[in-house]
Amino acid sequence: MKTVKIKVVPNAKKDKVLYEGERLKVYVTAQPTDGKANKAVIELLAEFFGVKRGNVRIVRGERSREKIVEIDAEK
């Protein structure tokens, strides 16, 4: 189980993940309404870390741009 701090940038032109110091900056094209951006973040991080979407979970900051995400690569 790995815990990662991220900063989300919704309404970006392109989906991408970049390292910014000790946290990740996640750009998603989805809007931050109805949980669309959170879904996009989970899908993008799952692809980035090579795990299933079910193994990525937002632990803190569901309604914030600053989030803490848990990634379980062992399942």
For each residue, the residues with C-beta under 8 A, 3 or more apart:
1: 70 71 72 74
2: 70 71 72 73
3: 59 68 69 70 71
4: 23 24 45 68 69 70 71
5: 22 23 24 66 67 68 69
6: 23 24 25 26 41 45 66 67 68 69
7: 20 23 24 25 26 65 66 67
8: 26 28 32 37 41 65 66 67
9: 12 25 26 27 28 65
10: 28 30 31 32 37 65
11: 29 30 31 32
12: 9 15 16 27 28 29
13: 27 29
14: 27 29
15: 12 27 28 29 40 44
16: 12 26 27
17: 24 25 26 27 44 45 48
18: 24 25 27
19: 23 24 25
20: 7 23 24 25
21:
22: 5
23: 4 5 6 7 19 20
24: 4 5 6 7 17 18 19 20 45
25: 6 7 9 17 18 19 20
26: 6 7 8 9 16 17 41 44 45
27: 9 12 13 14 15 16 17 18
28: 8 9 10 12 15 37 40 41 44
29: 11 12 13 14 15 40
30: 10 11 36 37 39 40
31: 10 11 36 37
32: 8 10 11 36 37
33: 36 37
34:
35: 38 39
36: 30 31 32 33 39 40
37: 8 10 28 30 31 32 33 40 41
38: 35 41 42 58 62
39: 30 35 36 42 43
40: 15 28 29 30 36 37 43 44
41: 6 8 26 28 37 38 44 45 58 67 69
42: 38 39 45 46 53 56 57 58
43: 39 40 46 47 53
44: 15 17 26 28 40 41 47 48
45: 4 6 17 24 26 41 42 48 49 56 69 71
46: 42 43 49 51 52 53 55 56
47: 43 44 50
48: 17 44 45
49: 45 46 56 71 73
50: 47 73
51: 46 55 56 71 72 73 75
52: 46 55 75
53: 42 43 46 56
54: 75
55: 46 51 52 71 72 73 75
56: 42 45 46 49 51 53 69 70 71 72
57: 42 69 70 72
58: 38 41 42 61 62 67 68 69
59: 3 67 68 69 70
60: 67 68
61: 58 64 65 66 67 68
62: 38 58 67
63:
64: 61 67
65: 7 8 9 10 61
66: 5 6 7 8 61
67: 5 6 7 8 41 58 59 60 61 62 64
68: 3 4 5 6 58 59 60 61
69: 3 4 5 6 41 45 56 57 58 59
70: 1 2 3 4 56 57 59
71: 1 2 3 4 45 49 51 55 56
72: 1 2 51 55 56 57 75
73: 2 49 50 51 55
74: 1
75: 51 52 54 55 72
